[in-house]
Amino acid sequence: MSDPSRAYKWILLISSLVTLGFLLAAAARENVTAEWRHVQKDYQRILLAKAGDATSRRVAGQFPVEIRQVTVPALNTVDRCVSCHLGIDDPRMKDQPEPHRAHPKELLKIHRTEKFGCTVCHQGQGAALTFHEAKAEDYFWDYPLLPASLTEASCNSCHDPRALPRGAAAKLVRGMELFDEKGCWACHKLDGKGGQLGPALDNVGLKTKHQFIRANLKGSQTVWHWLSQHFRDPMGIVPGSRMPAPALTPVENEALTVYMLSLRKRSLPEEYLAPDKIEQKYARLHPPAPNGEALYKQYCASCHDTGLYTRWDKNFQRFVPAIRNPSFVRTEDDECLLANVEEGRPGTFMPAWGPKAGGLSKPEMEALVAYLRGAVKPAELAAAPAGGSVERGRTLFGRNCAGCHGAQGQGLIAPALANPVFQKAATDAFIAETIRSGRENTPMPAFARAGFGQAEIADLIAHIRKGFTK
């Protein structure tokens, strides 16, 4: 009989030899052919070529080929980037290709590698020993290496970008300006202030790609590519999005992307914060007296424009009220204006801007109301006619008003009259004057010119107050 264990012995022998082969190949790759070893030997040859005397040549010849790393306990990082980027602090390497080139702009003079490491600014997988693994775009790594064109985003963690020397973080500063100019505050919150139509952006720079809808994203599956494509075509990236395309040039798109990436809620030790960052934090806690015009431009202008004329918003498919129109503010008292600012219009695109919603303080809302009013004083309105019929008012409303305001006052392309804030803040005298005189420079006509008298106005008021289905 043949020995049945003979086959198993051969299988075991062959498996052992194959395993040994793999181990030897891995050892050779790590100790002979590793990428970082070739990089360091190239660097040694550059040192020898640049050596000007015998002492320099001797030192270059003794250059140790070994793994190098920077450990920063305060930031909980271990960065081995310096295993390949050996010339980052050597001015003689300014003319060399990467990875030997000296760090640009002499930033390492004030951002010493031993204190800051590399990934605190550049992101990437710091413990990696190959460029592909350090870049980490297609790895299960939350924060891949930032492209060089976007690294200014990291400055915002330790600095107030607007306090830096001119040009030091020009792209980041321009992105901050664009965020204001394009009215992003109207829909997005930052530091507890802003609209609620879009997500809060305080920590968008620390989100990972898994937190974004990427079904329609083509190309690089990174956060910065998503942001860039989203600015170009919001509805193409997020189907059903209400965000209008902000009409950016490629340069502006990149600047706004940099600013979005800079919005990070990072808890850094105080020793890493520059004096300008500490001053910025102090200024936020001690803001100056509110400026109504600045507040209007920041939070209101993106929808209401100048506020002097009603405008058609093709994105929301409705008219946006002219809230600075003299014929409007003349018929509104400050209390009513303040109520509309503070409470918004629930169920519509007009958000509440009070402390518990949009984050504006009472002095800020009062400054905003003062700007809306301008030099126009509230007029003494005639008393509204009383005793109207809800039934007759319903008929009049259906014929003359429902096309814009909705059959149930829900608002179609004009303000929602059934809205609880409107019902609470608007007086009967205000409603009567609006029906009678209309609104100059808006689609709201003066119904007195159409023959509406006191009886018709009283009927309409009765319906607006009591006739809508609850």
C-alpha positions as CSV (number, residue, x, y, z in Angstrom):
1,M,0.0,0.0,0.0
2,S,1.2,3.5,-0.8
3,D,1.7,5.9,2.0
4,P,-1.3,8.4,2.0
5,S,0.7,11.0,3.9
6,R,3.2,11.4,1.1
7,A,1.0,13.7,-0.9
8,Y,0.3,15.9,2.1
9,K,4.1,16.2,2.8
10,W,4.7,17.4,-0.7
11,I,1.8,19.9,-0.4
12,L,3.3,21.2,2.8
13,L,6.8,21.4,1.4
14,I,5.6,23.3,-1.7
15,S,3.4,25.7,0.4
16,S,6.3,26.4,2.7
17,L,8.7,27.2,-0.2
18,V,6.1,29.5,-1.8
19,T,5.6,31.3,1.5
20,L,9.3,31.6,2.0
21,G,9.6,33.1,-1.5
22,F,7.0,35.7,-0.7
23,L,8.8,36.6,2.5
24,L,12.1,36.9,0.7
25,A,10.5,39.1,-1.9
26,A,8.9,41.3,0.8
27,A,12.2,41.6,2.6
28,A,13.9,42.6,-0.6
29,R,11.3,45.1,-1.4
30,E,11.5,46.7,2.1
31,N,15.3,46.6,2.4
32,V,16.6,46.9,-1.1
33,T,14.0,48.2,-3.6
34,A,11.8,50.4,-1.4
35,E,10.8,53.7,-3.0
36,W,12.1,55.8,-0.2
37,R,15.6,54.2,-0.4
38,H,15.9,55.2,-4.1
39,V,14.7,58.7,-3.3
40,Q,17.3,59.1,-0.5
41,K,20.1,57.7,-2.7
42,D,19.1,60.2,-5.4
43,Y,19.2,62.9,-2.8
44,Q,22.7,61.8,-1.7
45,R,23.9,62.1,-5.3
46,I,22.5,65.7,-5.4
47,L,24.4,66.5,-2.2
48,L,27.6,65.1,-3.6
49,A,27.1,67.2,-6.8
50,K,26.5,70.3,-4.8
51,A,29.4,69.7,-2.4
52,G,32.0,72.5,-2.8
53,D,34.8,71.1,-0.8
54,A,36.3,67.9,0.6
55,T,34.5,68.2,4.0
56,S,31.1,68.6,2.3
57,R,31.8,65.6,0.0
58,R,32.7,63.5,3.1
59,V,29.5,64.5,4.9
60,A,27.4,63.8,1.8
61,G,29.1,60.4,1.4
62,Q,28.1,59.5,5.0
63,F,24.5,60.5,4.5
64,P,22.5,57.8,6.2
65,V,19.8,56.0,4.2
66,E,17.0,55.4,6.8
67,I,13.4,56.0,7.6
68,R,12.8,59.4,9.0
69,Q,9.7,60.6,10.8
70,V,8.3,63.6,12.8
71,T,6.2,62.8,15.8
72,V,4.0,65.6,17.1
73,P,2.1,64.4,20.3
74,A,0.2,67.7,20.6
75,L,-1.4,67.1,17.2
76,N,-1.5,63.3,17.5
77,T,0.4,62.8,14.3
78,V,3.3,60.7,13.0
79,D,4.6,62.0,9.7
80,R,7.2,60.2,7.6
81,C,6.9,62.6,4.7
82,V,10.5,63.7,5.5
83,S,11.8,60.3,4.5
84,C,11.5,61.5,0.9
85,H,11.1,65.3,1.2
86,L,14.7,65.6,2.6
87,G,15.5,69.0,1.1
88,I,12.5,71.0,2.3
89,D,14.6,73.2,4.6
90,D,17.7,73.3,2.4
91,P,17.9,76.5,0.3
92,R,20.3,74.8,-2.0
93,M,17.4,72.6,-3.2
94,K,15.3,75.4,-4.7
95,D,16.2,74.3,-8.2
96,Q,15.6,70.6,-7.7
97,P,12.5,68.6,-8.8
98,E,10.2,67.1,-6.3
99,P,10.5,65.4,-3.9
100,H,13.9,67.1,-3.3
101,R,12.9,70.7,-3.8
102,A,13.0,73.2,-0.9
103,H,9.6,74.2,0.6
104,P,8.3,77.3,-1.2
105,K,7.9,80.8,0.3
106,E,10.2,80.0,3.2
107,L,7.2,79.0,5.3
108,L,9.3,76.6,7.3
109,K,11.0,79.5,9.0
110,I,7.8,80.1,11.0
111,H,6.3,76.6,10.7
112,R,9.0,74.4,11.9
113,T,8.6,70.8,10.8
114,E,9.5,69.4,14.2
115,K,6.6,71.4,15.8
116,F,3.9,71.2,13.0
117,G,4.8,68.1,11.1
118,C,3.4,67.9,7.5
119,T,-0.1,66.6,7.5
120,V,-1.5,69.4,9.7
121,C,-1.3,71.5,6.6
122,H,-1.1,69.1,3.7
123,Q,-3.3,66.2,5.0
124,G,-2.5,62.8,3.5
125,Q,-1.5,59.5,5.2
126,G,1.6,60.7,7.1
127,A,2.8,57.2,8.1
128,A,3.1,56.1,4.5
129,L,6.4,55.5,2.7
130,T,5.3,55.7,-0.9
131,F,3.8,58.7,-2.6
132,H,0.7,56.8,-3.8
133,E,-0.1,55.6,-0.2
134,A,0.7,59.1,1.2
135,K,-1.6,60.7,-1.4
136,A,-4.3,58.2,-0.2
137,E,-7.0,59.3,-2.7
138,D,-8.1,55.8,-3.4
139,Y,-7.5,54.4,0.1
140,F,-9.8,54.1,3.0
141,W,-8.3,57.3,4.4
142,D,-10.5,60.2,5.5
143,Y,-8.3,63.1,4.5
144,P,-6.2,62.6,1.3
145,L,-3.3,64.8,0.4
146,L,-4.5,68.3,-0.6
147,P,-3.4,69.4,-4.1
148,A,-0.8,72.2,-3.9
149,S,-3.4,74.7,-5.3
150,L,-5.7,74.1,-2.3
151,T,-3.3,74.0,0.7
152,E,-4.1,77.6,1.7
153,A,-7.3,76.1,3.1
154,S,-5.2,75.0,6.1
155,C,-4.1,78.5,7.0
156,N,-7.6,79.3,8.5
157,S,-7.0,76.8,11.3
158,C,-4.3,78.9,13.0
159,H,-4.6,82.4,11.3
160,D,-7.1,85.1,10.5
161,P,-6.5,85.1,6.8
162,R,-7.5,88.7,6.4
163,A,-4.8,89.8,8.9
164,L,-2.0,88.0,7.1
165,P,0.4,90.1,4.9
166,R,-1.0,91.0,1.5
167,G,-0.9,88.0,-0.8
168,A,0.0,85.5,1.9
169,A,-3.3,83.6,1.5
170,A,-4.8,85.5,-1.4
171,K,-6.9,82.6,-2.7
172,L,-8.4,81.9,0.7
173,V,-9.2,85.6,1.3
174,R,-10.8,85.8,-2.1
175,G,-12.9,82.8,-1.2
176,M,-14.1,84.5,1.9
177,E,-15.1,87.6,-0.1
178,L,-17.0,85.5,-2.6
179,F,-18.9,83.8,0.2
180,D,-20.2,87.3,1.2
181,E,-20.6,88.6,-2.4
182,K,-22.7,85.6,-3.6
183,G,-25.0,85.8,-0.6
184,C,-24.2,82.3,0.7
185,W,-25.2,83.5,4.3
186,A,-28.8,83.7,3.2
187,C,-29.1,79.9,3.0
188,H,-26.2,78.6,5.1
189,K,-25.1,79.0,8.7
190,L,-21.7,79.8,9.9
191,D,-20.9,80.3,13.6
192,G,-24.6,80.1,14.5
193,K,-25.7,82.8,12.0
194,G,-27.3,82.4,8.6
195,G,-30.2,80.9,6.8
196,Q,-31.6,77.4,7.1
197,L,-32.4,76.4,3.5
198,G,-29.0,74.7,3.1
199,P,-26.8,72.8,5.5
200,A,-24.6,74.6,8.1
201,L,-21.1,74.9,6.8
202,D,-19.1,75.2,10.0
203,N,-17.3,71.9,9.6
204,V,-17.6,71.2,5.9
205,G,-13.8,71.2,5.6
206,L,-13.6,68.2,7.9
207,K,-16.3,66.2,6.2
208,T,-15.2,63.0,4.4
209,K,-16.2,62.0,0.9
210,H,-18.6,59.5,2.4
211,Q,-20.8,62.3,3.7
212,F,-21.6,63.7,0.2
213,I,-24.0,62.5,-2.5
214,R,-21.6,61.3,-5.2
215,A,-23.8,59.3,-7.5
216,N,-23.5,62.0,-10.2
217,L,-19.9,63.0,-9.4
218,K,-17.5,62.2,-12.3
219,G,-13.8,61.9,-11.9
220,S,-11.9,62.3,-8.6
221,Q,-14.0,61.2,-5.7
222,T,-12.6,63.8,-3.3
223,V,-14.3,66.4,-1.2
224,W,-12.7,69.3,-3.1
225,H,-13.7,67.9,-6.5
226,W,-17.3,67.5,-5.2
227,L,-17.3,71.1,-4.0
228,S,-15.9,72.4,-7.3
229,Q,-18.4,70.5,-9.4
230,H,-21.3,71.4,-7.1
231,F,-20.5,75.1,-7.5
232,R,-20.6,74.7,-11.3
233,D,-23.8,72.7,-11.4
234,P,-25.6,72.3,-8.0
235,M,-28.7,70.5,-9.4
236,G,-26.5,68.2,-11.6
237,I,-24.6,67.0,-8.5
238,V,-27.5,67.0,-6.0
239,P,-30.8,66.3,-7.9
240,G,-33.6,68.5,-6.6
241,S,-31.2,71.1,-5.1
242,R,-32.6,74.6,-4.7
243,M,-29.2,76.1,-4.8
244,P,-28.6,78.4,-7.8
245,A,-25.3,78.2,-9.6
246,P,-23.2,81.0,-8.2
247,A,-21.8,82.0,-11.7
248,L,-18.1,81.7,-10.8
249,T,-15.0,81.9,-13.1
250,P,-12.6,78.9,-12.8
251,V,-10.3,81.0,-10.6
252,E,-13.2,82.1,-8.3
253,N,-14.5,78.5,-8.2
254,E,-11.1,77.4,-6.9
255,A,-11.0,80.2,-4.4
256,L,-14.4,79.4,-3.0
257,T,-13.5,75.7,-2.8
258,V,-10.4,76.7,-0.8
259,Y,-12.6,78.6,1.7
260,M,-15.0,75.7,2.1
261,L,-12.2,73.4,2.8
262,S,-10.9,75.9,5.4
263,L,-14.1,75.6,7.5
264,R,-12.9,73.2,10.1
265,K,-13.9,72.9,13.8
266,R,-10.5,71.8,15.0
267,S,-9.4,71.9,18.6
268,L,-5.8,73.0,18.3
269,P,-3.6,73.8,21.3
270,E,-3.4,77.5,22.0
271,E,0.4,77.5,21.3
272,Y,-0.5,76.8,17.6
273,L,-2.8,79.8,17.2
274,A,-1.2,82.9,15.8
275,P,-2.0,86.2,17.6
276,D,-4.2,87.3,14.7
277,K,-6.4,84.2,15.2
278,I,-6.8,85.0,18.9
279,E,-7.7,88.5,18.0
280,Q,-10.3,87.2,15.5
281,K,-11.9,85.1,18.3
282,Y,-12.0,88.1,20.6
283,A,-13.6,90.2,17.9
284,R,-16.4,87.6,17.5
285,L,-17.1,87.7,21.2
286,H,-17.1,91.5,21.2
287,P,-18.7,92.6,17.9
288,P,-19.0,96.3,17.0
289,A,-22.4,98.0,16.8
290,P,-24.4,96.4,14.0
291,N,-24.6,97.9,10.6
292,G,-28.0,97.5,9.0
293,E,-26.8,97.9,5.4
294,A,-24.0,95.3,5.9
295,L,-26.5,92.9,7.5
296,Y,-28.9,93.4,4.6
297,K,-26.2,92.6,2.0
298,Q,-25.0,89.6,4.0
299,Y,-28.3,87.9,4.7
300,C,-31.1,89.5,2.5
301,A,-29.7,90.8,-0.8
302,S,-29.2,87.4,-2.5
303,C,-33.0,87.0,-2.6
304,H,-34.4,90.5,-2.3
305,D,-31.6,92.3,-4.3
306,T,-31.9,96.0,-3.6
307,G,-35.3,95.4,-2.1
308,L,-36.8,98.4,-4.0
309,Y,-38.4,96.3,-6.7
310,T,-40.2,93.0,-6.6
311,R,-38.1,90.5,-8.6
312,W,-39.0,87.1,-10.1
313,D,-36.8,84.3,-8.8
314,K,-36.6,81.6,-11.5
315,N,-35.1,79.1,-9.1
316,F,-37.9,79.4,-6.5
317,Q,-40.5,80.2,-9.2
318,R,-42.1,83.0,-7.3
319,F,-41.9,86.8,-6.8
320,V,-39.6,88.0,-4.0
321,P,-41.2,90.9,-2.1
322,A,-39.7,94.4,-2.4
323,I,-39.0,94.8,1.4
324,R,-37.4,98.3,1.0
325,N,-40.1,99.6,-1.3
326,P,-41.3,103.0,0.1
327,S,-45.0,102.0,-0.5
328,F,-44.4,98.9,1.6
329,V,-42.4,100.4,4.6
330,R,-44.7,103.4,4.7
331,T,-47.6,101.0,5.6
332,E,-45.6,98.8,8.0
333,D,-44.6,99.9,11.6
334,D,-41.3,98.8,13.0
335,E,-43.0,96.2,15.2
336,C,-44.4,94.4,12.2
337,L,-41.2,94.6,10.3
338,L,-39.3,93.2,13.3
339,A,-41.8,90.3,13.6
340,N,-41.3,89.4,10.0
341,V,-37.5,89.5,10.3
342,E,-37.4,87.6,13.6
343,E,-40.0,84.9,12.8
344,G,-39.8,84.7,9.0
345,R,-42.6,83.1,7.1
346,P,-43.0,79.4,8.2
347,G,-43.7,77.1,5.3
348,T,-42.1,79.5,2.8
349,F,-38.5,80.2,1.7
350,M,-38.3,83.2,4.0
351,P,-36.4,81.9,7.1
352,A,-36.7,83.2,10.7
353,W,-33.7,85.3,11.6
354,G,-34.2,85.5,15.4
355,P,-31.6,84.3,17.9
356,K,-33.0,80.8,18.0
357,A,-33.1,80.4,14.2
358,G,-30.9,82.6,12.0
359,G,-28.8,83.7,15.0
360,L,-29.3,87.5,14.7
361,S,-29.4,89.4,18.0
362,K,-32.1,91.9,18.9
363,P,-29.8,94.9,18.1
364,E,-28.9,93.4,14.8
365,M,-32.5,92.9,13.8
366,E,-33.3,96.4,14.9
367,A,-30.4,97.7,12.8
368,L,-31.7,95.7,9.8
369,V,-35.3,97.1,10.3
370,A,-33.8,100.6,10.4
371,Y,-32.1,100.0,7.1
372,L,-35.2,98.6,5.5
373,R,-37.2,101.7,6.6
374,G,-34.5,104.2,5.5
375,A,-35.9,107.7,5.7
376,V,-39.5,106.6,5.1
377,K,-41.7,107.1,8.2
378,P,-44.7,104.9,8.9
379,A,-47.9,106.7,7.7
380,E,-51.1,107.1,9.7
381,L,-53.3,104.5,8.0
382,A,-57.0,104.9,7.7
383,A,-59.0,102.5,9.7
384,A,-60.0,99.3,7.8
385,P,-63.6,99.0,6.9
386,A,-65.4,96.4,9.1
387,G,-68.4,94.2,8.7
388,G,-67.3,92.3,5.6
389,S,-68.8,89.0,4.4
390,V,-66.5,86.0,4.3
391,E,-68.6,84.4,1.5
392,R,-68.5,87.5,-0.7
393,G,-64.8,87.9,0.1
394,R,-64.1,84.3,-1.0
395,T,-65.6,85.0,-4.4
396,L,-63.6,88.3,-4.8
397,F,-60.4,86.6,-3.7
398,G,-60.9,83.7,-6.1
399,R,-61.3,86.1,-9.0
400,N,-58.6,88.6,-8.2
401,C,-56.1,87.3,-5.8
402,A,-55.9,83.5,-5.8
403,G,-53.8,83.4,-9.0
404,C,-50.8,84.8,-7.2
405,H,-51.5,84.2,-3.5
406,G,-53.1,80.7,-3.8
407,A,-56.7,79.7,-3.3
408,Q,-56.0,79.0,0.3
409,G,-53.6,81.9,0.8
410,Q,-50.7,79.4,0.7
411,G,-48.7,81.6,-1.7
412,L,-48.0,80.5,-5.3
413,I,-45.9,83.2,-6.8
414,A,-46.7,85.9,-4.2
415,P,-46.6,86.1,-0.4
416,A,-48.7,83.5,1.6
417,L,-51.5,85.4,3.3
418,A,-52.6,82.5,5.4
419,N,-49.1,82.4,7.0
420,P,-49.3,82.6,10.8
421,V,-46.7,85.3,11.0
422,F,-48.5,87.4,8.4
423,Q,-51.8,86.9,10.2
424,K,-50.3,88.0,13.5
425,A,-48.1,90.9,12.4
426,A,-50.2,92.5,9.6
427,T,-53.0,94.8,10.8
428,D,-56.4,95.1,9.1
429,A,-55.4,98.7,8.2
430,F,-52.2,97.5,6.6
431,I,-54.1,94.9,4.5
432,A,-56.8,97.5,3.5
433,E,-54.2,100.0,2.4
434,T,-52.3,97.4,0.4
435,I,-55.5,96.3,-1.4
436,R,-56.5,99.9,-2.0
437,S,-53.2,101.4,-3.2
438,G,-51.2,98.3,-4.3
439,R,-47.4,98.4,-4.3
440,E,-45.5,100.6,-6.5
441,N,-42.8,98.8,-8.7
442,T,-44.3,95.4,-7.8
443,P,-46.9,93.2,-9.5
444,M,-49.4,94.1,-6.7
445,P,-52.0,96.4,-8.4
446,A,-54.1,99.1,-6.8
447,F,-57.6,97.6,-6.7
448,A,-59.1,101.0,-5.9
449,R,-58.4,101.8,-9.6
450,A,-60.4,98.7,-10.5
451,G,-63.5,100.0,-8.7
452,F,-63.0,98.3,-5.3
453,G,-64.7,100.4,-2.6
454,Q,-64.9,100.0,1.1
455,A,-67.4,97.1,0.9
456,E,-65.2,95.0,-1.4
457,I,-62.1,95.7,0.8
458,A,-64.1,94.8,3.9
459,D,-65.2,91.5,2.3
460,L,-61.6,90.6,1.3
461,I,-60.3,91.3,4.8
462,A,-63.0,89.1,6.3
463,H,-62.0,86.3,4.0
464,I,-58.3,86.7,4.5
465,R,-58.8,86.6,8.3
466,K,-61.4,83.8,8.5
467,G,-62.0,82.2,5.1
468,F,-58.9,80.1,4.6
469,T,-59.2,76.4,5.4
470,K,-57.1,75.6,8.5
